[in-house]
Amino acid sequence: MKEQNQKVGFFQSIKQRDPAARNSLEILLLYPGVHALIRYRIARFFYKIKFKFIANCITYTTRRRTGIEIHPAAEIGKNLFIDHGMGVVIGETAIIGDNCTIYQGVTLGGTGKEHNKRHPTLGNNVVVGAGAKVLGNITVGNNVKIGANSVVLKDVPDDCTVVGVGRIVNAHDPQPTCDNCENCTGCSE
């Protein structure tokens, strides 16, 4: 995904990440993730000018129509692609970098413990697999892949893959690591 740092348009970025995407018109008309992002941008405009009721109404109708809930206060970079987006939830203080891909059932949520910044920050070129839960005020680095149904509760450095319950697999060292052991080789904790 590092090659996506070059400047490409929104529809071209989707075509690069989705082999089923045939053309821009089809993407515009038939992709619920695109509809959700367009409506999010409108809701964000109203949220920023303090018309929060209108912003929340747009968010509510978007969720009902697409199954994707994006809080209008969330900060989303360029070329986010939400593929098969049913059940995606992006919380109020979430920050998403450029060229990220999010699959169905993903939650970028809070843990219920914090009061200020309580949702995750994703770097650039992050892929979040189906059903993954990324929770709390954590930072996920650039070029990270989060596996399907993973649960991430701690910071993730750049260029890693996360699987299971926060198990990090480094790009240069294919052995899983954890925070409890030094030089861990994938213990079951």
Accessible surface in RSA format (square Angstrom, percent):
REM  Atomic radii and reference values for relative SASA: ProtOr
REM  Chains: A
REM  Algorithm: Lee & Richards
REM  Probe-radius: 1.40
REM  Slices: 20
REM RES _ NUM      All-atoms   Total-Side   Main-Chain    Non-polar    All polar
REM                ABS   REL    ABS   REL    ABS   REL    ABS   REL    ABS   REL
RES MET A   1    73.91  38.3  43.46  28.8  30.45  72.5  41.81  35.5  32.10  42.5
RES LYS A   2   121.12  59.1 115.61  70.9   5.51  13.1  69.78  62.8  51.33  54.7
RES GLU A   3   114.96  66.0  99.24  75.1  15.72  37.4  65.40 126.5  49.55  40.5
RES GLN A   4     4.74   2.7   3.72   2.7   1.02   2.4   0.61   1.3   4.13   3.1
RES ASN A   5   103.85  71.6  74.52  72.0  29.34  70.6  32.62  78.5  71.24  68.9
RES GLN A   6   107.96  60.4  90.69  66.3  17.27  41.1  39.55  84.2  68.41  51.9
RES LYS A   7   195.99  95.6 163.27 100.2  32.72  77.9 111.55 100.4  84.44  89.9
RES VAL A   8    34.40  22.6  13.08  11.8  21.33  51.4  22.27  19.3  12.14  32.9
RES GLY A   9    45.33  55.9   0.00   N/A  45.33  55.9  36.36  99.8   8.97  20.1
RES PHE A  10    58.15  29.1  50.57  31.3   7.58  19.7  50.57  30.7   7.58  21.7
RES PHE A  11    61.19  30.6  60.24  37.3   0.95   2.5  60.24  36.5   0.95   2.7
RES GLN A  12    86.35  48.3  83.26  60.8   3.09   7.4  26.83  57.1  59.52  45.1
RES SER A  13     0.00   0.0   0.00   0.0   0.00   0.0   0.00   0.0   0.00   0.0
RES ILE A  14     0.50   0.3   0.50   0.4   0.00   0.0   0.50   0.4   0.00   0.0
RES LYS A  15    71.25  34.8  56.03  34.4  15.22  36.2  22.90  20.6  48.35  51.5
RES GLN A  16    82.93  46.4  43.50  31.8  39.43  93.9  31.62  67.3  51.31  38.9
RES ARG A  17    20.19   8.5   1.69   0.9  18.50  44.0   6.71   9.2  13.48   8.2
RES ASP A  18    13.66   9.6  12.58  12.5   1.08   2.6   0.54   1.3  13.12  13.1
RES PRO A  19   138.75 101.1  99.45  90.7  39.30 142.8 110.77  91.5  27.97 173.8
RES ALA A  20    65.86  60.6  52.47  81.0  13.39  30.5  63.23  89.0   2.63   7.0
RES ALA A  21    14.83  13.6   0.00   0.0  14.83  33.7   0.00   0.0  14.83  39.3
RES ARG A  22   183.79  77.2 154.31  78.7  29.48  70.2  56.24  76.9 127.55  77.3
RES ASN A  23    70.43  48.6  70.40  68.0   0.02   0.1  28.24  68.0  42.19  40.8
RES SER A  24    41.00  34.6  38.93  52.0   2.06   4.8  26.94  57.4  14.06  19.7
RES LEU A  25   117.05  65.2 110.81  79.3   6.24  15.7 114.01  80.1   3.04   8.2
RES GLU A  26    34.16  19.6  29.52  22.3   4.64  11.1  12.70  24.6  21.46  17.5
RES ILE A  27     0.00   0.0   0.00   0.0   0.00   0.0   0.00   0.0   0.00   0.0
RES LEU A  28    70.35  39.2  68.44  49.0   1.90   4.8  68.44  48.1   1.90   5.1
RES LEU A  29   104.75  58.3  92.01  65.8  12.75  32.0  92.65  65.1  12.11  32.6
RES LEU A  30   123.75  68.9 102.10  73.0  21.64  54.4 105.68  74.2  18.07  48.6
RES TYR A  31    29.13  13.6  28.60  16.3   0.52   1.4  25.00  18.8   4.12   5.1
RES PRO A  32    55.81  40.7  55.28  50.4   0.53   1.9  55.79  46.1   0.02   0.1
RES GLY A  33     1.58   2.0   0.00   N/A   1.58   2.0   0.97   2.7   0.62   1.4
RES VAL A  34     2.57   1.7   2.12   1.9   0.45   1.1   2.12   1.8   0.45   1.2
RES HIS A  35    40.55  22.2  38.41  26.7   2.15   5.5  30.17  31.1  10.38  12.1
RES ALA A  36     0.70   0.6   0.00   0.0   0.70   1.6   0.00   0.0   0.70   1.8
RES LEU A  37     9.14   5.1   9.03   6.5   0.11   0.3   9.14   6.4   0.00   0.0
RES ILE A  38    78.25  44.5  75.47  56.2   2.78   6.7  77.97  56.1   0.27   0.7
RES ARG A  39    67.53  28.4  67.43  34.4   0.10   0.2  13.28  18.1  54.25  32.9
RES TYR A  40     6.81   3.2   1.50   0.9   5.31  13.8   5.76   4.3   1.05   1.3
RES ARG A  41   107.53  45.2  99.21  50.6   8.33  19.8  54.56  74.6  52.98  32.1
RES ILE A  42    82.52  47.0  79.37  59.1   3.15   7.6  82.50  59.4   0.03   0.1
RES ALA A  43     0.82   0.7   0.82   1.3   0.00   0.0   0.82   1.1   0.00   0.0
RES ARG A  44    50.35  21.1  50.35  25.7   0.00   0.0  11.81  16.1  38.54  23.4
RES PHE A  45   112.62  56.3 108.16  67.0   4.46  11.6 112.29  68.1   0.32   0.9
RES PHE A  46    49.24  24.6  49.24  30.5   0.00   0.0  49.24  29.9   0.00   0.0
RES TYR A  47    37.64  17.6  36.24  20.6   1.41   3.7  22.11  16.6  15.54  19.2
RES LYS A  48   133.31  65.0 109.02  66.9  24.28  57.8  63.00  56.7  70.31  74.9
RES ILE A  49    78.18  44.5  62.22  46.4  15.97  38.5  68.48  49.3   9.70  26.3
RES LYS A  50   156.46  76.3 136.66  83.8  19.80  47.2  89.92  80.9  66.55  70.9
RES PHE A  51   105.39  52.7  98.77  61.2   6.62  17.2 105.39  63.9   0.00   0.0
RES LYS A  52    92.77  45.3  90.39  55.5   2.38   5.7  45.37  40.8  47.40  50.5
RES PHE A  53   160.26  80.2 153.63  95.2   6.63  17.3 156.41  94.8   3.86  11.0
RES ILE A  54    71.11  40.5  70.42  52.5   0.70   1.7  71.10  51.2   0.02   0.1
RES ALA A  55     0.00   0.0   0.00   0.0   0.00   0.0   0.00   0.0   0.00   0.0
RES ASN A  56    71.86  49.6  67.57  65.3   4.30  10.4  24.46  58.9  47.41  45.8
RES CYS A  57    51.58  39.0  47.41  52.9   4.17   9.8  23.69  60.0  27.90  30.1
RES ILE A  58    33.58  19.1  32.24  24.0   1.34   3.2  33.58  24.2   0.00   0.0
RES THR A  59    19.06  13.6  15.79  16.0   3.27   7.8  17.93  24.1   1.13   1.7
RES TYR A  60   108.59  50.7 104.92  59.7   3.67   9.6  81.47  61.2  27.12  33.4
RES THR A  61    68.24  48.5  65.55  66.5   2.69   6.4  59.78  80.3   8.46  12.8
RES THR A  62     7.49   5.3   7.49   7.6   0.00   0.0   7.18   9.6   0.31   0.5
RES ARG A  63    95.66  40.2  91.62  46.7   4.04   9.6  25.93  35.4  69.74  42.3
RES ARG A  64   174.97  73.5 137.96  70.3  37.01  88.1  36.10  49.3 138.87  84.2
RES ARG A  65   158.59  66.6 122.21  62.3  36.38  86.6  33.81  46.2 124.77  75.6
RES THR A  66     7.53   5.4   1.95   2.0   5.59  13.3   4.51   6.1   3.02   4.6
RES GLY A  67    16.28  20.1   0.00   N/A  16.28  20.1  10.33  28.3   5.95  13.3
RES ILE A  68     0.26   0.1   0.00   0.0   0.26   0.6   0.00   0.0   0.26   0.7
RES GLU A  69    57.91  33.2  57.79  43.7   0.12   0.3   4.68   9.1  53.23  43.5
RES ILE A  70     7.56   4.3   2.96   2.2   4.60  11.1   2.96   2.1   4.60  12.5
RES HIS A  71    50.60  27.7  49.62  34.5   0.98   2.5  32.86  33.9  17.74  20.6
RES PRO A  72     0.56   0.4   0.47   0.4   0.09   0.3   0.56   0.5   0.00   0.0
RES ALA A  73    20.00  18.4  10.98  16.9   9.02  20.5  10.98  15.5   9.02  23.9
RES ALA A  74     0.14   0.1   0.06   0.1   0.07   0.2   0.14   0.2   0.00   0.0
RES GLU A  75    85.53  49.1  83.95  63.5   1.58   3.8  15.99  30.9  69.55  56.8
RES ILE A  76    15.57   8.9   0.00   0.0  15.57  37.5   1.14   0.8  14.43  39.2
RES GLY A  77    20.34  25.1   0.00   N/A  20.34  25.1  19.36  53.1   0.98   2.2
RES LYS A  78   128.71  62.8 125.42  77.0   3.30   7.8  83.97  75.6  44.74  47.7
RES ASN A  79    19.51  13.5  14.83  14.3   4.68  11.3   0.00   0.0  19.51  18.9
RES LEU A  80     0.94   0.5   0.06   0.0   0.88   2.2   0.06   0.0   0.88   2.4
RES PHE A  81     2.25   1.1   1.80   1.1   0.44   1.2   2.25   1.4   0.00   0.0
RES ILE A  82     2.89   1.6   0.00   0.0   2.89   7.0   0.00   0.0   2.89   7.8
RES ASP A  83    14.26  10.0  13.82  13.8   0.44   1.0   0.44   1.0  13.82  13.8
RES HIS A  84   129.31  70.7 112.88  78.5  16.43  42.0  75.81  78.1  53.50  62.2
RES GLY A  85     0.97   1.2   0.00   N/A   0.97   1.2   0.00   0.0   0.96   2.2
RES MET A  86   133.35  69.1 126.98  84.0   6.37  15.2 111.07  94.4  22.29  29.5
RES GLY A  87    37.21  45.9   0.00   N/A  37.21  45.9  29.99  82.3   7.22  16.2
RES VAL A  88     0.59   0.4   0.01   0.0   0.58   1.4   0.01   0.0   0.58   1.6
RES VAL A  89    55.15  36.3  55.13  49.9   0.02   0.0  55.13  47.9   0.02   0.1
RES ILE A  90     1.60   0.9   0.02   0.0   1.58   3.8   0.02   0.0   1.58   4.3
RES GLY A  91     9.89  12.2   0.00   N/A   9.89  12.2   9.89  27.2   0.00   0.0
RES GLU A  92    49.05  28.2  46.18  34.9   2.87   6.8   5.59  10.8  43.46  35.5
RES THR A  93    32.83  23.3  25.18  25.5   7.64  18.2  31.85  42.8   0.98   1.5
RES ALA A  94     0.54   0.5   0.01   0.0   0.53   1.2   0.01   0.0   0.53   1.4
RES ILE A  95    58.94  33.5  58.88  43.9   0.06   0.1  58.88  42.4   0.06   0.2
RES ILE A  96     3.24   1.8   0.23   0.2   3.01   7.2   0.23   0.2   3.01   8.2
RES GLY A  97    14.50  17.9   0.00   N/A  14.50  17.9  14.50  39.8   0.00   0.0
RES ASP A  98    39.89  27.9  39.73  39.5   0.16   0.4   4.85  11.4  35.04  34.9
RES ASN A  99    10.76   7.4  10.12   9.8   0.64   1.5   0.00   0.0  10.76  10.4
RES CYS A 100     0.00   0.0   0.00   0.0   0.00   0.0   0.00   0.0   0.00   0.0
RES THR A 101     0.91   0.7   0.91   0.9   0.00   0.0   0.84   1.1   0.08   0.1
RES ILE A 102     0.00   0.0   0.00   0.0   0.00   0.0   0.00   0.0   0.00   0.0
RES TYR A 103    62.16  29.0  62.16  35.4   0.00   0.0  33.92  25.5  28.24  34.8
RES GLN A 104    71.66  40.1  71.37  52.2   0.29   0.7  27.07  57.6  44.59  33.8
RES GLY A 105    20.29  25.0   0.00   N/A  20.29  25.0  19.91  54.6   0.37   0.8
RES VAL A 106     0.00   0.0   0.00   0.0   0.00   0.0   0.00   0.0   0.00   0.0
RES THR A 107    30.04  21.4  30.04  30.5   0.00   0.0  19.32  25.9  10.72  16.2
RES LEU A 108     0.19   0.1   0.19   0.1   0.00   0.0   0.19   0.1   0.00   0.0
RES GLY A 109     7.73   9.5   0.00   N/A   7.73   9.5   7.73  21.2   0.00   0.0
RES GLY A 110    29.76  36.7   0.00   N/A  29.76  36.7   6.08  16.7  23.68  53.0
RES THR A 111    55.18  39.2  23.91  24.2  31.26  74.5  31.50  42.3  23.68  35.8
RES GLY A 112    74.21  91.5   0.00   N/A  74.21  91.5  38.69 106.2  35.52  79.6
RES LYS A 113   165.18  80.6 140.03  85.9  25.15  59.9  88.99  80.1  76.19  81.2
RES GLU A 114    61.89  35.5  50.25  38.0  11.64  27.7  32.79  63.4  29.10  23.8
RES HIS A 115   167.79  91.7 142.21  98.8  25.57  65.4  99.00 102.0  68.78  80.0
RES ASN A 116   126.53  87.3 115.72 111.8  10.81  26.0  36.15  87.0  90.38  87.4
RES LYS A 117    57.03  27.8  50.81  31.2   6.23  14.8  52.09  46.9   4.94   5.3
RES ARG A 118    64.27  27.0  64.27  32.8   0.00   0.0  11.55  15.8  52.72  32.0
RES HIS A 119    15.39   8.4  15.39  10.7   0.00   0.0   2.05   2.1  13.34  15.5
RES PRO A 120     0.29   0.2   0.00   0.0   0.29   1.1   0.00   0.0   0.29   1.8
RES THR A 121    31.70  22.5  31.70  32.1   0.00   0.0  26.21  35.2   5.49   8.3
RES LEU A 122     2.51   1.4   0.08   0.1   2.44   6.1   0.08   0.1   2.44   6.6
RES GLY A 123    16.46  20.3   0.00   N/A  16.46  20.3  16.34  44.8   0.12   0.3
RES ASN A 124    55.27  38.1  55.07  53.2   0.21   0.5   3.27   7.9  52.01  50.3
RES ASN A 125     4.40   3.0   2.52   2.4   1.88   4.5   0.18   0.4   4.22   4.1
RES VAL A 126     0.00   0.0   0.00   0.0   0.00   0.0   0.00   0.0   0.00   0.0
RES VAL A 127    22.68  14.9  22.68  20.5   0.00   0.0  22.68  19.7   0.00   0.0
RES VAL A 128     0.00   0.0   0.00   0.0   0.00   0.0   0.00   0.0   0.00   0.0
RES GLY A 129    10.53  13.0   0.00   N/A  10.53  13.0  10.53  28.9   0.00   0.0
RES ALA A 130    29.94  27.5  26.76  41.3   3.19   7.2  26.98  38.0   2.96   7.8
RES GLY A 131    18.26  22.5   0.00   N/A  18.26  22.5  13.15  36.1   5.12  11.5
RES ALA A 132     0.00   0.0   0.00   0.0   0.00   0.0   0.00   0.0   0.00   0.0
RES LYS A 133    69.99  34.1  69.99  42.9   0.00   0.0  52.88  47.6  17.12  18.2
RES VAL A 134     0.00   0.0   0.00   0.0   0.00   0.0   0.00   0.0   0.00   0.0
RES LEU A 135    40.70  22.7  39.69  28.4   1.01   2.5  39.69  27.9   1.01   2.7
RES GLY A 136     3.28   4.0   0.00   N/A   3.28   4.0   3.28   9.0   0.00   0.0
RES ASN A 137    79.63  54.9  56.83  54.9  22.79  54.9   5.28  12.7  74.35  71.9
RES ILE A 138    13.08   7.4  11.76   8.8   1.32   3.2  12.81   9.2   0.27   0.7
RES THR A 139    71.20  50.6  70.72  71.7   0.48   1.1  43.37  58.3  27.83  42.1
RES VAL A 140     0.30   0.2   0.00   0.0   0.30   0.7   0.00   0.0   0.30   0.8
RES GLY A 141     9.59  11.8   0.00   N/A   9.59  11.8   9.59  26.3   0.00   0.0
RES ASN A 142    55.38  38.2  55.10  53.3   0.28   0.7   6.37  15.3  49.02  47.4
RES ASN A 143    36.45  25.1  24.24  23.4  12.21  29.4   9.69  23.3  26.76  25.9
RES VAL A 144     0.00   0.0   0.00   0.0   0.00   0.0   0.00   0.0   0.00   0.0
RES LYS A 145   112.92  55.1 112.92  69.3   0.00   0.0  56.66  51.0  56.26  59.9
RES ILE A 146     3.39   1.9   0.00   0.0   3.39   8.2   0.10   0.1   3.30   8.9
RES GLY A 147    22.97  28.3   0.00   N/A  22.97  28.3  22.89  62.8   0.07   0.2
RES ALA A 148    65.75  60.5  41.53  64.1  24.21  55.1  41.53  58.5  24.21  64.1
RES ASN A 149   112.32  77.5  95.52  92.3  16.80  40.5  27.66  66.6  84.66  81.8
RES SER A 150     0.43   0.4   0.31   0.4   0.12   0.3   0.05   0.1   0.38   0.5
RES VAL A 151    46.08  30.3  45.47  41.2   0.61   1.5  45.47  39.5   0.61   1.7
RES VAL A 152     1.55   1.0   1.55   1.4   0.00   0.0   1.55   1.3   0.00   0.0
RES LEU A 153    91.87  51.2  73.97  52.9  17.89  45.0  73.97  52.0  17.89  48.2
RES LYS A 154   125.00  61.0 119.86  73.5   5.14  12.2  87.17  78.5  37.83  40.3
RES ASP A 155    91.20  63.9  77.57  77.2  13.63  32.2  28.74  67.6  62.47  62.3
RES VAL A 156     5.82   3.8   1.57   1.4   4.25  10.2   2.05   1.8   3.76  10.2
RES PRO A 157    75.34  54.9  63.21  57.6  12.13  44.1  74.78  61.7   0.55   3.4
RES ASP A 158    74.45  52.2  61.54  61.3  12.91  30.5  15.84  37.3  58.61  58.5
RES ASP A 159    47.37  33.2  41.52  41.3   5.85  13.8  15.67  36.9  31.71  31.6
RES CYS A 160     7.97   6.0   3.93   4.4   4.03   9.5   2.26   5.7   5.70   6.1
RES THR A 161    48.63  34.6  48.49  49.2   0.14   0.3  25.62  34.4  23.01  34.8
RES VAL A 162     0.36   0.2   0.36   0.3   0.00   0.0   0.36   0.3   0.00   0.0
RES VAL A 163    59.63  39.2  59.32  53.7   0.31   0.8  59.63  51.8   0.00   0.0
RES GLY A 164    42.31  52.2   0.00   N/A  42.31  52.2  36.35  99.8   5.96  13.4
RES VAL A 165   119.49  78.6  99.89  90.4  19.60  47.2  99.89  86.8  19.60  53.2
RES GLY A 166    30.16  37.2   0.00   N/A  30.16  37.2  14.11  38.7  16.04  35.9
RES ARG A 167    54.71  23.0  53.09  27.1   1.62   3.9  14.51  19.8  40.19  24.4
RES ILE A 168    28.46  16.2  28.46  21.2   0.00   0.0  28.46  20.5   0.00   0.0
RES VAL A 169    31.33  20.6  30.61  27.7   0.72   1.7  30.61  26.6   0.72   2.0
RES ASN A 170    50.71  35.0  48.08  46.5   2.64   6.3  10.52  25.3  40.19  38.8
RES ALA A 171    69.28  63.7  27.39  42.3  41.89  95.3  38.99  54.9  30.29  80.2
RES HIS A 172   177.49  97.0 144.62 100.5  32.87  84.1 106.08 109.3  71.42  83.1
RES ASP A 173    60.94  42.7  59.73  59.5   1.21   2.9  22.78  53.6  38.16  38.1
RES PRO A 174   104.15  75.9  89.84  81.9  14.30  52.0  91.52  75.6  12.63  78.5
RES GLN A 175    84.50  47.3  84.42  61.7   0.08   0.2  21.33  45.4  63.17  47.9
RES PRO A 176    34.97  25.5  34.97  31.9   0.00   0.0  34.97  28.9   0.00   0.0
RES THR A 177    33.48  23.8  32.79  33.2   0.69   1.6  24.76  33.3   8.72  13.2
RES CYS A 178    21.93  16.6   5.06   5.6  16.87  39.6  12.63  32.0   9.30  10.0
RES ASP A 179   106.85  74.8  68.38  68.1  38.47  91.0  27.19  64.0  79.66  79.4
RES ASN A 180   105.76  72.9  69.34  67.0  36.42  87.7  24.40  58.7  81.35  78.6
RES CYS A 181    54.13  40.9  37.76  42.1  16.38  38.5  19.16  48.5  34.97  37.7
RES GLU A 182   159.20  91.4 126.68  95.8  32.53  77.4  54.08 104.6 105.12  85.8
RES ASN A 183   130.89  90.3 100.97  97.6  29.91  72.0  37.22  89.6  93.66  90.5
RES CYS A 184    10.74   8.1   1.39   1.6   9.35  22.0   4.73  12.0   6.01   6.5
RES THR A 185   104.53  74.3  84.61  85.8  19.93  47.5  51.05  68.6  53.48  80.8
RES GLY A 186    27.76  34.2   0.00   N/A  27.76  34.2   3.78  10.4  23.98  53.7
RES CYS A 187    48.11  36.4  35.34  39.4  12.78  30.0  45.49 115.2   2.62   2.8
RES SER A 188   109.88  92.8  81.35 108.6  28.53  65.7  49.07 104.5  60.81  85.2
RES GLU A 189   124.70  71.6  50.85  38.5  73.85 175.8  51.01  98.7  73.70  60.2
END  Absolute sums over single chains surface
CHAIN  1 A    10011.1       8163.2       1847.9       5730.9       4280.3
END  Absolute sums over all chains
TOTAL         10011.1       8163.2       1847.9       5730.9       4280.3
